[in-house]
Amino acid sequence: MRSRFGRFQGTLCHGPLQIAADDGEDLNIEAVMFLCPDWPGGNFIGYEGALDRIRFAVDPHRNRFYFASL
C-alpha cells in the first residue's frame, strides 16, 4: 500500500467489523482489512471495502459519527 507514510507490504483479508452505537443498535458488516505489522499510523477506517458498505455522516462540531446499514 502507498500512503503518506510511504510504501508498505501487507495482507488484505475479509473479516467482521462492528461499529458500536451510543444510541440504537451496533452495526456489523464484513470489511476488507489491510494487515501490516510495520504500519506506523494508528487504526483507521477506509472508504473502499468498509465505509462504502454503509450510510454515514460526520458532524465535526459535535464530534459525532452517524451510521446505518444500506
PQR file of N, CA, C, O and H, with PARSE charges and radii, in Angstrom:
ATOM      1  N   MET A   1       0.847  -1.162   0.000 -0.4000 1.5000
ATOM      2  CA  MET A   1       0.000   0.000   0.000 -0.0000 2.0000
ATOM      3  C   MET A   1       0.895   1.228   0.000  0.5500 1.7000
ATOM      4  O   MET A   1       1.933   1.260   0.660 -0.5500 1.4000
ATOM      5  N   ARG A   2       0.478   2.226  -0.744 -0.4000 1.5000
ATOM      6  CA  ARG A   2       1.153   3.520  -0.719 -0.0000 2.0000
ATOM      7  C   ARG A   2       0.335   4.479   0.119  0.5500 1.7000
ATOM      8  O   ARG A   2      -0.886   4.557  -0.017 -0.5500 1.4000
ATOM      9  H   ARG A   2      -0.365   2.200  -1.281  0.4000 1.0000
ATOM     10  N   SER A   3       1.014   5.205   0.982 -0.4000 1.5000
ATOM     11  CA  SER A   3       0.326   6.161   1.846 -0.0000 2.0000
ATOM     12  C   SER A   3       1.221   7.367   2.075  0.5500 1.7000
ATOM     13  O   SER A   3       2.312   7.455   1.511 -0.5500 1.4000
ATOM     14  H   SER A   3       2.006   5.142   1.092  0.4000 1.0000
ATOM     15  N   ARG A   4       0.763   8.285   2.897 -0.4000 1.5000
ATOM     16  CA  ARG A   4       1.583   9.458   3.225 -0.0000 2.0000
ATOM     17  C   ARG A   4       2.822   9.061   4.021  0.5500 1.7000
ATOM     18  O   ARG A   4       3.771   9.840   4.115 -0.5500 1.4000
ATOM     19  H   ARG A   4      -0.123   8.213   3.355  0.4000 1.0000
ATOM     20  N   PHE A   5       2.825   7.852   4.597 -0.4000 1.5000
ATOM     21  CA  PHE A   5       3.972   7.350   5.342 -0.0000 2.0000
ATOM     22  C   PHE A   5       4.966   6.608   4.455  0.5500 1.7000
ATOM     23  O   PHE A   5       6.039   6.220   4.916 -0.5500 1.4000
ATOM     24  H   PHE A   5       2.054   7.220   4.521  0.4000 1.0000
ATOM     25  N   GLY A   6       4.618   6.411   3.198 -0.4000 1.5000
ATOM     26  CA  GLY A   6       5.470   5.661   2.285 -0.0000 2.0000
ATOM     27  C   GLY A   6       4.772   4.418   1.788  0.5500 1.7000
ATOM     28  O   GLY A   6       3.544   4.334   1.789 -0.5500 1.4000
ATOM     29  H   GLY A   6       3.746   6.726   2.824  0.4000 1.0000
ATOM     30  N   ARG A   7       5.566   3.452   1.364 -0.4000 1.5000
ATOM     31  CA  ARG A   7       5.050   2.216   0.785 -0.0000 2.0000
ATOM     32  C   ARG A   7       5.183   1.075   1.794  0.5500 1.7000
ATOM     33  O   ARG A   7       6.209   0.949   2.462 -0.5500 1.4000
ATOM     34  H   ARG A   7       6.564   3.520   1.363  0.4000 1.0000
ATOM     35  N   PHE A   8       4.130   0.235   1.902 -0.4000 1.5000
ATOM     36  CA  PHE A   8       4.133  -0.848   2.877 -0.0000 2.0000
ATOM     37  C   PHE A   8       3.627  -2.139   2.264  0.5500 1.7000
ATOM     38  O   PHE A   8       2.720  -2.134   1.431 -0.5500 1.4000
ATOM     39  H   PHE A   8       3.296   0.338   1.359  0.4000 1.0000
ATOM     40  N   GLN A   9       4.217  -3.236   2.683 -0.4000 1.5000
ATOM     41  CA  GLN A   9       3.775  -4.578   2.287 -0.0000 2.0000
ATOM     42  C   GLN A   9       2.851  -5.098   3.381  0.5500 1.7000
ATOM     43  O   GLN A   9       3.097  -4.887   4.568 -0.5500 1.4000
ATOM     44  H   GLN A   9       4.953  -3.240   3.360  0.4000 1.0000
ATOM     45  N   GLY A  10       1.805  -5.768   2.976 -0.4000 1.5000
ATOM     46  CA  GLY A  10       0.873  -6.330   3.944 -0.0000 2.0000
ATOM     47  C   GLY A  10      -0.060  -7.308   3.278  0.5500 1.7000
ATOM     48  O   GLY A  10       0.164  -7.727   2.142 -0.5500 1.4000
ATOM     49  H   GLY A  10       1.606  -5.939   2.011  0.4000 1.0000
ATOM     50  N   THR A  11      -1.095  -7.665   3.983 -0.4000 1.5000
ATOM     51  CA  THR A  11      -2.062  -8.647   3.502 -0.0000 2.0000
ATOM     52  C   THR A  11      -3.464  -8.062   3.576  0.5500 1.7000
ATOM     53  O   THR A  11      -3.828  -7.436   4.572 -0.5500 1.4000
ATOM     54  H   THR A  11      -1.276  -7.325   4.905  0.4000 1.0000
ATOM     55  N   LEU A  12      -4.255  -8.265   2.518 -0.4000 1.5000
ATOM     56  CA  LEU A  12      -5.667  -7.902   2.538 -0.0000 2.0000
ATOM     57  C   LEU A  12      -6.469  -9.122   2.950  0.5500 1.7000
ATOM     58  O   LEU A  12      -6.244 -10.221   2.443 -0.5500 1.4000
ATOM     59  H   LEU A  12      -3.959  -8.773   1.710  0.4000 1.0000
ATOM     60  N   CYS A  13      -7.403  -8.930   3.866 -0.4000 1.5000
ATOM     61  CA  CYS A  13      -8.269 -10.032   4.268 -0.0000 2.0000
ATOM     62  C   CYS A  13      -9.663  -9.494   4.549  0.5500 1.7000
ATOM     63  O   CYS A  13      -9.844  -8.302   4.797 -0.5500 1.4000
ATOM     64  H   CYS A  13      -7.586  -8.037   4.278  0.4000 1.0000
ATOM     65  N   HIS A  14     -10.638 -10.382   4.508 -0.4000 1.5000
ATOM     66  CA  HIS A  14     -12.023 -10.046   4.841 -0.0000 2.0000
ATOM     67  C   HIS A  14     -12.290 -10.485   6.270  0.5500 1.7000
ATOM     68  O   HIS A  14     -11.792 -11.516   6.723 -0.5500 1.4000
ATOM     69  H   HIS A  14     -10.490 -11.350   4.307  0.4000 1.0000
ATOM     70  N   GLY A  15     -13.081  -9.690   6.968 -0.4000 1.5000
ATOM     71  CA  GLY A  15     -13.435 -10.064   8.327 -0.0000 2.0000
ATOM     72  C   GLY A  15     -14.569  -9.212   8.842  0.5500 1.7000
ATOM     73  O   GLY A  15     -14.969  -8.240   8.202 -0.5500 1.4000
ATOM     74  H   GLY A  15     -13.486  -8.853   6.600  0.4000 1.0000
ATOM     75  N   PRO A  16     -15.089  -9.578  10.004 -0.5600 1.5000
ATOM     76  CA  PRO A  16     -16.198  -8.818  10.587  0.2800 2.0000
ATOM     77  C   PRO A  16     -15.713  -7.510  11.198  0.5500 1.7000
ATOM     78  O   PRO A  16     -14.637  -7.452  11.794 -0.5500 1.4000
ATOM     79  N   LEU A  17     -16.518  -6.461  11.044 -0.4000 1.5000
ATOM     80  CA  LEU A  17     -16.247  -5.162  11.648 -0.0000 2.0000
ATOM     81  C   LEU A  17     -17.506  -4.737  12.382  0.5500 1.7000
ATOM     82  O   LEU A  17     -18.591  -4.723  11.801 -0.5500 1.4000
ATOM     83  H   LEU A  17     -17.392  -6.508  10.561  0.4000 1.0000
ATOM     84  N   GLN A  18     -17.372  -4.393  13.643 -0.4000 1.5000
ATOM     85  CA  GLN A  18     -18.510  -3.909  14.421 -0.0000 2.0000
ATOM     86  C   GLN A  18     -18.265  -2.453  14.787  0.5500 1.7000
ATOM     87  O   GLN A  18     -17.216  -2.106  15.329 -0.5500 1.4000
ATOM     88  H   GLN A  18     -16.491  -4.403  14.115  0.4000 1.0000
ATOM     89  N   ILE A  19     -19.246  -1.602  14.484 -0.4000 1.5000
ATOM     90  CA  ILE A  19     -19.209  -0.204  14.898 -0.0000 2.0000
ATOM     91  C   ILE A  19     -20.224  -0.078  16.029  0.5500 1.7000
ATOM     92  O   ILE A  19     -21.425  -0.246  15.821 -0.5500 1.4000
ATOM     93  H   ILE A  19     -20.099  -1.884  14.043  0.4000 1.0000
ATOM     94  N   ALA A  20     -19.728   0.219  17.220 -0.4000 1.5000
ATOM     95  CA  ALA A  20     -20.582   0.286  18.409 -0.0000 2.0000
ATOM     96  C   ALA A  20     -21.399   1.571  18.410  0.5500 1.7000
ATOM     97  O   ALA A  20     -20.885   2.641  18.083 -0.5500 1.4000
ATOM     98  H   ALA A  20     -18.752   0.356  17.389  0.4000 1.0000
ATOM     99  N   ALA A  21     -22.660   1.464  18.777 -0.4000 1.5000
ATOM    100  CA  ALA A  21     -23.577   2.604  18.797 -0.0000 2.0000
ATOM    101  C   ALA A  21     -23.787   3.103  20.222  0.5500 1.7000
ATOM    102  O   ALA A  21     -23.928   2.302  21.146 -0.5500 1.4000
ATOM    103  H   ALA A  21     -23.077   0.595  19.043  0.4000 1.0000
ATOM    104  N   ASP A  22     -23.809   4.419  20.406 -0.4000 1.5000
ATOM    105  CA  ASP A  22     -24.219   5.004  21.679 -0.0000 2.0000
ATOM    106  C   ASP A  22     -25.732   4.925  21.834  0.5500 1.7000
ATOM    107  O   ASP A  22     -26.241   4.678  22.927 -0.5500 1.4000
ATOM    108  H   ASP A  22     -23.695   5.070  19.656  0.4000 1.0000
ATOM    109  N   ASP A  23     -26.448   5.136  20.732 -0.4000 1.5000
ATOM    110  CA  ASP A  23     -27.907   5.020  20.684 -0.0000 2.0000
ATOM    111  C   ASP A  23     -28.258   4.067  19.551  0.5500 1.7000
ATOM    112  O   ASP A  23     -27.589   4.065  18.517 -0.5500 1.4000
ATOM    113  H   ASP A  23     -26.035   5.336  19.843  0.4000 1.0000
ATOM    114  N   GLY A  24     -29.284   3.268  19.729 -0.4000 1.5000
ATOM    115  CA  GLY A  24     -29.686   2.336  18.686 -0.0000 2.0000
ATOM    116  C   GLY A  24     -28.844   1.073  18.724  0.5500 1.7000
ATOM    117  O   GLY A  24     -28.271   0.721  19.756 -0.5500 1.4000
ATOM    118  H   GLY A  24     -29.826   3.270  20.569  0.4000 1.0000
ATOM    119  N   GLU A  25     -28.777   0.392  17.576 -0.4000 1.5000
ATOM    120  CA  GLU A  25     -28.097  -0.895  17.502 -0.0000 2.0000
ATOM    121  C   GLU A  25     -26.704  -0.761  16.915  0.5500 1.7000
ATOM    122  O   GLU A  25     -26.462   0.086  16.056 -0.5500 1.4000
ATOM    123  H   GLU A  25     -29.242   0.678  16.738  0.4000 1.0000
ATOM    124  N   ASP A  26     -25.786  -1.605  17.382 -0.4000 1.5000
ATOM    125  CA  ASP A  26     -24.456  -1.676  16.786 -0.0000 2.0000
ATOM    126  C   ASP A  26     -24.592  -2.119  15.334  0.5500 1.7000
ATOM    127  O   ASP A  26     -25.578  -2.756  14.964 -0.5500 1.4000
ATOM    128  H   ASP A  26     -25.983  -2.294  18.080  0.4000 1.0000
ATOM    129  N   LEU A  27     -23.611  -1.786  14.523 -0.4000 1.5000
ATOM    130  CA  LEU A  27     -23.615  -2.156  13.110 -0.0000 2.0000
ATOM    131  C   LEU A  27     -22.520  -3.187  12.875  0.5500 1.7000
ATOM    132  O   LEU A  27     -21.365  -2.966  13.239 -0.5500 1.4000
ATOM    133  H   LEU A  27     -22.810  -1.268  14.824  0.4000 1.0000
ATOM    134  N   ASN A  28     -22.881  -4.306  12.269 -0.4000 1.5000
ATOM    135  CA  ASN A  28     -21.935  -5.371  11.939 -0.0000 2.0000
ATOM    136  C   ASN A  28     -21.899  -5.548  10.430  0.5500 1.7000
ATOM    137  O   ASN A  28     -22.933  -5.777   9.802 -0.5500 1.4000
ATOM    138  H   ASN A  28     -23.820  -4.486  11.973  0.4000 1.0000
ATOM    139  N   ILE A  29     -20.699  -5.443   9.842 -0.4000 1.5000
ATOM    140  CA  ILE A  29     -20.525  -5.635   8.401 -0.0000 2.0000
ATOM    141  C   ILE A  29     -19.275  -6.478   8.163  0.5500 1.7000
ATOM    142  O   ILE A  29     -18.434  -6.631   9.049 -0.5500 1.4000
ATOM    143  H   ILE A  29     -19.859  -5.257  10.352  0.4000 1.0000
ATOM    144  N   GLU A  30     -19.171  -7.017   6.957 -0.4000 1.5000
ATOM    145  CA  GLU A  30     -17.937  -7.647   6.508 -0.0000 2.0000
ATOM    146  C   GLU A  30     -17.097  -6.547   5.864  0.5500 1.7000
ATOM    147  O   GLU A  30     -17.600  -5.796   5.028 -0.5500 1.4000
ATOM    148  H   GLU A  30     -19.854  -6.893   6.238  0.4000 1.0000
ATOM    149  N   ALA A  31     -15.841  -6.444   6.239 -0.4000 1.5000
ATOM    150  CA  ALA A  31     -14.971  -5.389   5.728 -0.0000 2.0000
ATOM    151  C   ALA A  31     -13.672  -5.991   5.198  0.5500 1.7000
ATOM    152  O   ALA A  31     -13.270  -7.086   5.594 -0.5500 1.4000
ATOM    153  H   ALA A  31     -15.433  -7.054   6.919  0.4000 1.0000
ATOM    154  N   VAL A  32     -13.031  -5.262   4.304 -0.4000 1.5000
ATOM    155  CA  VAL A  32     -11.702  -5.623   3.821 -0.0000 2.0000
ATOM    156  C   VAL A  32     -10.701  -4.899   4.712  0.5500 1.7000
ATOM    157  O   VAL A  32     -10.808  -3.690   4.922 -0.5500 1.4000
ATOM    158  H   VAL A  32     -13.357  -4.373   3.983  0.4000 1.0000
ATOM    159  N   MET A  33      -9.730  -5.641   5.233 -0.4000 1.5000
ATOM    160  CA  MET A  33      -8.749  -5.058   6.147 -0.0000 2.0000
ATOM    161  C   MET A  33      -7.348  -5.241   5.587  0.5500 1.7000
ATOM    162  O   MET A  33      -7.040  -6.263   4.974 -0.5500 1.4000
ATOM    163  H   MET A  33      -9.643  -6.622   5.062  0.4000 1.0000
ATOM    164  N   PHE A  34      -6.508  -4.243   5.803 -0.4000 1.5000
ATOM    165  CA  PHE A  34      -5.099  -4.313   5.422 -0.0000 2.0000
ATOM    166  C   PHE A  34      -4.295  -4.568   6.680  0.5500 1.7000
ATOM    167  O   PHE A  34      -4.285  -3.744   7.595 -0.5500 1.4000
ATOM    168  H   PHE A  34      -6.758  -3.412   6.300  0.4000 1.0000
ATOM    169  N   LEU A  35      -3.628  -5.693   6.730 -0.4000 1.5000
ATOM    170  CA  LEU A  35      -2.833  -6.057   7.896 -0.0000 2.0000
ATOM    171  C   LEU A  35      -1.357  -5.871   7.575  0.5500 1.7000
ATOM    172  O   LEU A  35      -0.837  -6.459   6.626 -0.5500 1.4000
ATOM    173  H   LEU A  35      -3.636  -6.362   5.987  0.4000 1.0000
ATOM    174  N   CYS A  36      -0.690  -5.046   8.377 -0.4000 1.5000
ATOM    175  CA  CYS A  36       0.714  -4.732   8.138 -0.0000 2.0000
ATOM    176  C   CYS A  36       1.408  -4.502   9.481  0.5500 1.7000
ATOM    177  O   CYS A  36       1.100  -3.530  10.170 -0.5500 1.4000
ATOM    178  H   CYS A  36      -1.112  -4.569   9.147  0.4000 1.0000
ATOM    179  N   PRO A  37       2.327  -5.368   9.860 -0.5600 1.5000
ATOM    180  CA  PRO A  37       2.998  -5.210  11.151  0.2800 2.0000
ATOM    181  C   PRO A  37       3.879  -3.964  11.231  0.5500 1.7000
ATOM    182  O   PRO A  37       4.198  -3.512  12.331 -0.5500 1.4000
ATOM    183  N   ASP A  38       4.277  -3.404  10.099 -0.4000 1.5000
ATOM    184  CA  ASP A  38       5.161  -2.238  10.085 -0.0000 2.0000
ATOM    185  C   ASP A  38       4.422  -0.908   9.975  0.5500 1.7000
ATOM    186  O   ASP A  38       5.063   0.141   9.898 -0.5500 1.4000
ATOM    187  H   ASP A  38       4.018  -3.771   9.205  0.4000 1.0000
ATOM    188  N   TRP A  39       3.089  -0.925   9.965 -0.4000 1.5000
ATOM    189  CA  TRP A  39       2.305   0.299   9.773 -0.0000 2.0000
ATOM    190  C   TRP A  39       2.559   1.271  10.925  0.5500 1.7000
ATOM    191  O   TRP A  39       2.324   0.915  12.079 -0.5500 1.4000
ATOM    192  H   TRP A  39       2.568  -1.777  10.028  0.4000 1.0000
ATOM    193  N   PRO A  40       3.039   2.506  10.640 -0.5600 1.5000
ATOM    194  CA  PRO A  40       3.361   3.461  11.708  0.2800 2.0000
ATOM    195  C   PRO A  40       2.172   4.301  12.177  0.5500 1.7000
ATOM    196  O   PRO A  40       2.230   4.919  13.240 -0.5500 1.4000
ATOM    197  N   GLY A  41       1.103   4.326  11.394 -0.4000 1.5000
ATOM    198  CA  GLY A  41      -0.060   5.138  11.756 -0.0000 2.0000
ATOM    199  C   GLY A  41      -0.988   4.391  12.696  0.5500 1.7000
ATOM    200  O   GLY A  41      -0.785   3.210  12.981 -0.5500 1.4000
ATOM    201  H   GLY A  41       1.056   3.824  10.530  0.4000 1.0000
ATOM    202  N   GLY A  42      -1.993   5.079  13.168 -0.4000 1.5000
ATOM    203  CA  GLY A  42      -2.999   4.448  14.018 -0.0000 2.0000
ATOM    204  C   GLY A  42      -4.013   3.689  13.185  0.5500 1.7000
ATOM    205  O   GLY A  42      -3.891   3.609  11.962 -0.5500 1.4000
ATOM    206  H   GLY A  42      -2.159   6.038  12.936  0.4000 1.0000
ATOM    207  N   ASN A  43      -5.000   3.139  13.841 -0.4000 1.5000
ATOM    208  CA  ASN A  43      -6.085   2.459  13.136 -0.0000 2.0000
ATOM    209  C   ASN A  43      -6.921   3.483  12.385  0.5500 1.7000
ATOM    210  O   ASN A  43      -7.068   4.620  12.832 -0.5500 1.4000
ATOM    211  H   ASN A  43      -5.099   3.204  14.834  0.4000 1.0000
ATOM    212  N   PHE A  44      -7.461   3.084  11.256 -0.4000 1.5000
ATOM    213  CA  PHE A  44      -8.346   3.962  10.501 -0.0000 2.0000
ATOM    214  C   PHE A  44      -9.349   3.129   9.726  0.5500 1.7000
ATOM    215  O   PHE A  44      -9.118   1.950   9.458 -0.5500 1.4000
ATOM    216  H   PHE A  44      -7.342   2.160  10.893  0.4000 1.0000
ATOM    217  N   ILE A  45     -10.455   3.742   9.371 -0.4000 1.5000
ATOM    218  CA  ILE A  45     -11.472   3.090   8.548 -0.0000 2.0000
ATOM    219  C   ILE A  45     -11.412   3.734   7.169  0.5500 1.7000
ATOM    220  O   ILE A  45     -11.630   4.937   7.027 -0.5500 1.4000
ATOM    221  H   ILE A  45     -10.643   4.700   9.588  0.4000 1.0000
ATOM    222  N   GLY A  46     -11.121   2.939   6.169 -0.4000 1.5000
ATOM    223  CA  GLY A  46     -11.050   3.431   4.807 -0.0000 2.0000
ATOM    224  C   GLY A  46     -12.409   3.408   4.126  0.5500 1.7000
ATOM    225  O   GLY A  46     -13.334   2.736   4.582 -0.5500 1.4000
ATOM    226  H   GLY A  46     -10.945   1.961   6.284  0.4000 1.0000
ATOM    227  N   TYR A  47     -12.520   4.145   3.036 -0.4000 1.5000
ATOM    228  CA  TYR A  47     -13.792   4.181   2.315 -0.0000 2.0000
ATOM    229  C   TYR A  47     -14.024   2.870   1.575  0.5500 1.7000
ATOM    230  O   TYR A  47     -15.031   2.198   1.796 -0.5500 1.4000
ATOM    231  H   TYR A  47     -11.769   4.691   2.665  0.4000 1.0000
ATOM    232  N   GLU A  48     -13.089   2.504   0.694 -0.4000 1.5000
ATOM    233  CA  GLU A  48     -13.282   1.314  -0.132 -0.0000 2.0000
ATOM    234  C   GLU A  48     -13.092   0.055   0.711  0.5500 1.7000
ATOM    235  O   GLU A  48     -12.037  -0.139   1.316 -0.5500 1.4000
ATOM    236  H   GLU A  48     -12.271   3.049   0.514  0.4000 1.0000
ATOM    237  N   GLY A  49     -14.093  -0.780   0.747 -0.4000 1.5000
ATOM    238  CA  GLY A  49     -14.020  -2.027   1.493 -0.0000 2.0000
ATOM    239  C   GLY A  49     -14.612  -1.950   2.892  0.5500 1.7000
ATOM    240  O   GLY A  49     -14.711  -2.970   3.575 -0.5500 1.4000
ATOM    241  H   GLY A  49     -14.950  -0.622   0.256  0.4000 1.0000
ATOM    242  N   ALA A  50     -15.010  -0.754   3.334 -0.4000 1.5000
ATOM    243  CA  ALA A  50     -15.624  -0.629   4.667 -0.0000 2.0000
ATOM    244  C   ALA A  50     -16.729   0.425   4.631  0.5500 1.7000
ATOM    245  O   ALA A  50     -17.911   0.080   4.630 -0.5500 1.4000
ATOM    246  H   ALA A  50     -14.930   0.075   2.779  0.4000 1.0000
ATOM    247  N   LEU A  51     -16.357   1.703   4.600 -0.4000 1.5000
ATOM    248  CA  LEU A  51     -17.373   2.762   4.654 -0.0000 2.0000
ATOM    249  C   LEU A  51     -18.285   2.787   3.424  0.5500 1.7000
ATOM    250  O   LEU A  51     -19.413   3.273   3.506 -0.5500 1.4000
ATOM    251  H   LEU A  51     -15.397   1.983   4.600  0.4000 1.0000
ATOM    252  N   ASP A  52     -17.812   2.270   2.290 -0.4000 1.5000
ATOM    253  CA  ASP A  52     -18.675   2.235   1.109 -0.0000 2.0000
ATOM    254  C   ASP A  52     -19.810   1.220   1.258  0.5500 1.7000
ATOM    255  O   ASP A  52     -20.681   1.143   0.391 -0.5500 1.4000
ATOM    256  H   ASP A  52     -16.896   1.875   2.223  0.4000 1.0000
ATOM    257  N   ARG A  53     -19.814   0.445   2.337 -0.4000 1.5000
ATOM    258  CA  ARG A  53     -20.850  -0.563   2.582 -0.0000 2.0000
ATOM    259  C   ARG A  53     -21.925  -0.085   3.553  0.5500 1.7000
ATOM    260  O   ARG A  53     -22.843  -0.837   3.882 -0.5500 1.4000
ATOM    261  H   ARG A  53     -19.107   0.507   3.041  0.4000 1.0000
ATOM    262  N   ILE A  54     -21.818   1.167   4.015 -0.4000 1.5000
ATOM    263  CA  ILE A  54     -22.805   1.698   4.962 -0.0000 2.0000
ATOM    264  C   ILE A  54     -23.176   3.125   4.574  0.5500 1.7000
ATOM    265  O   ILE A  54     -22.502   3.754   3.758 -0.5500 1.4000
ATOM    266  H   ILE A  54     -21.073   1.778   3.748  0.4000 1.0000
ATOM    267  N   ARG A  55     -24.257   3.627   5.169 -0.4000 1.5000
ATOM    268  CA  ARG A  55     -24.600   5.056   5.078 -0.0000 2.0000
ATOM    269  C   ARG A  55     -23.969   5.724   6.286  0.5500 1.7000
ATOM    270  O   ARG A  55     -24.082   5.221   7.404 -0.5500 1.4000
ATOM    271  H   ARG A  55     -24.805   3.116   5.832  0.4000 1.0000
ATOM    272  N   PHE A  56     -23.304   6.855   6.071 -0.4000 1.5000
ATOM    273  CA  PHE A  56     -22.682   7.522   7.209 -0.0000 2.0000
ATOM    274  C   PHE A  56     -22.644   9.035   7.018  0.5500 1.7000
ATOM    275  O   PHE A  56     -22.712   9.544   5.900 -0.5500 1.4000
ATOM    276  H   PHE A  56     -23.213   7.263   5.162  0.4000 1.0000
ATOM    277  N   ALA A  57     -22.536   9.726   8.128 -0.4000 1.5000
ATOM    278  CA  ALA A  57     -22.398  11.183   8.133 -0.0000 2.0000
ATOM    279  C   ALA A  57     -21.509  11.555   9.315  0.5500 1.7000
ATOM    280  O   ALA A  57     -21.470  10.856  10.328 -0.5500 1.4000
ATOM    281  H   ALA A  57     -22.481   9.312   9.037  0.4000 1.0000
ATOM    282  N   VAL A  58     -20.801  12.663   9.164 -0.4000 1.5000
ATOM    283  CA  VAL A  58     -19.909  13.152  10.213 -0.0000 2.0000
ATOM    284  C   VAL A  58     -20.338  14.555  10.606  0.5500 1.7000
ATOM    285  O   VAL A  58     -20.557  15.405   9.743 -0.5500 1.4000
ATOM    286  H   VAL A  58     -20.833  13.230   8.341  0.4000 1.0000
ATOM    287  N   ASP A  59     -20.459  14.800  11.905 -0.4000 1.5000
ATOM    288  CA  ASP A  59     -20.742  16.135  12.431 -0.0000 2.0000
ATOM    289  C   ASP A  59     -19.515  16.571  13.230  0.5500 1.7000
ATOM    290  O   ASP A  59     -19.396  16.223  14.405 -0.5500 1.4000
ATOM    291  H   ASP A  59     -20.281  14.110  12.606  0.4000 1.0000
ATOM    292  N   PRO A  60     -18.597  17.328  12.614 -0.5600 1.5000
ATOM    293  CA  PRO A  60     -17.357  17.696  13.303  0.2800 2.0000
ATOM    294  C   PRO A  60     -17.569  18.641  14.478  0.5500 1.7000
ATOM    295  O   PRO A  60     -16.754  18.662  15.401 -0.5500 1.4000
ATOM    296  N   HIS A  61     -18.640  19.420  14.465 -0.4000 1.5000
ATOM    297  CA  HIS A  61     -18.883  20.357  15.569 -0.0000 2.0000
ATOM    298  C   HIS A  61     -19.295  19.630  16.850  0.5500 1.7000
ATOM    299  O   HIS A  61     -19.008  20.092  17.954 -0.5500 1.4000
ATOM    300  H   HIS A  61     -19.302  19.403  13.716  0.4000 1.0000
ATOM    301  N   ARG A  62     -19.963  18.502  16.694 -0.4000 1.5000
ATOM    302  CA  ARG A  62     -20.383  17.708  17.864 -0.0000 2.0000
ATOM    303  C   ARG A  62     -19.505  16.483  18.082  0.5500 1.7000
ATOM    304  O   ARG A  62     -19.718  15.720  19.024 -0.5500 1.4000
ATOM    305  H   ARG A  62     -20.197  18.127  15.797  0.4000 1.0000
ATOM    306  N   ASN A  63     -18.509  16.295  17.200 -0.4000 1.5000
ATOM    307  CA  ASN A  63     -17.627  15.127  17.260 -0.0000 2.0000
ATOM    308  C   ASN A  63     -18.452  13.836  17.216  0.5500 1.7000
ATOM    309  O   ASN A  63     -18.265  12.929  18.026 -0.5500 1.4000
ATOM    310  H   ASN A  63     -18.337  16.915  16.435  0.4000 1.0000
ATOM    311  N   ARG A  64     -19.381  13.784  16.233 -0.4000 1.5000
ATOM    312  CA  ARG A  64     -20.292  12.647  16.090 -0.0000 2.0000
ATOM    313  C   ARG A  64     -20.117  11.976  14.732  0.5500 1.7000
ATOM    314  O   ARG A  64     -19.836  12.627  13.726 -0.5500 1.4000
ATOM    315  H   ARG A  64     -19.533  14.521  15.575  0.4000 1.0000
ATOM    316  N   PHE A  65     -20.290  10.674  14.732 -0.4000 1.5000
ATOM    317  CA  PHE A  65     -20.271   9.853  13.529 -0.0000 2.0000
ATOM    318  C   PHE A  65     -21.596   9.108  13.491  0.5500 1.7000
ATOM    319  O   PHE A  65     -21.885   8.316  14.388 -0.5500 1.4000
ATOM    320  H   PHE A  65     -20.519  10.145  15.549  0.4000 1.0000
ATOM    321  N   TYR A  66     -22.406   9.350  12.466 -0.4000 1.5000
ATOM    322  CA  TYR A  66     -23.713   8.712  12.330 -0.0000 2.0000
ATOM    323  C   TYR A  66     -23.610   7.626  11.260  0.5500 1.7000
ATOM    324  O   TYR A  66     -22.934   7.804  10.247 -0.5500 1.4000
ATOM    325  H   TYR A  66     -22.171   9.994  11.738  0.4000 1.0000
ATOM    326  N   PHE A  67     -24.285   6.501  11.494 -0.4000 1.5000
ATOM    327  CA  PHE A  67     -24.196   5.399  10.537 -0.0000 2.0000
ATOM    328  C   PHE A  67     -25.462   4.564  10.542  0.5500 1.7000
ATOM    329  O   PHE A  67     -26.223   4.556  11.509 -0.5500 1.4000
ATOM    330  H   PHE A  67     -24.834   6.356  12.317  0.4000 1.0000
ATOM    331  N   ALA A  68     -25.668   3.858   9.433 -0.4000 1.5000
ATOM    332  CA  ALA A  68     -26.776   2.908   9.286 -0.0000 2.0000
ATOM    333  C   ALA A  68     -26.405   1.920   8.185  0.5500 1.7000
ATOM    334  O   ALA A  68     -25.548   2.206   7.349 -0.5500 1.4000
ATOM    335  H   ALA A  68     -25.050   3.865   8.647  0.4000 1.0000
ATOM    336  N   SER A  69     -27.044   0.774   8.190 -0.4000 1.5000
ATOM    337  CA  SER A  69     -26.788  -0.203   7.124 -0.0000 2.0000
ATOM    338  C   SER A  69     -27.455   0.268   5.846  0.5500 1.7000
ATOM    339  O   SER A  69     -28.367   1.094   5.884 -0.5500 1.4000
ATOM    340  H   SER A  69     -27.740   0.542   8.870  0.4000 1.0000
ATOM    341  N   LEU A  70     -27.007  -0.252   4.722 -0.4000 1.5000
ATOM    342  CA  LEU A  70     -27.581   0.118   3.423 -0.0000 2.0000
ATOM    343  C   LEU A  70     -28.937  -0.492   3.222  0.5500 1.7000
ATOM    344  O   LEU A  70     -29.561  -0.283   2.182 -0.5500 1.4000
ATOM    345  H   LEU A  70     -26.266  -0.923   4.691  0.4000 1.0000
TER
END
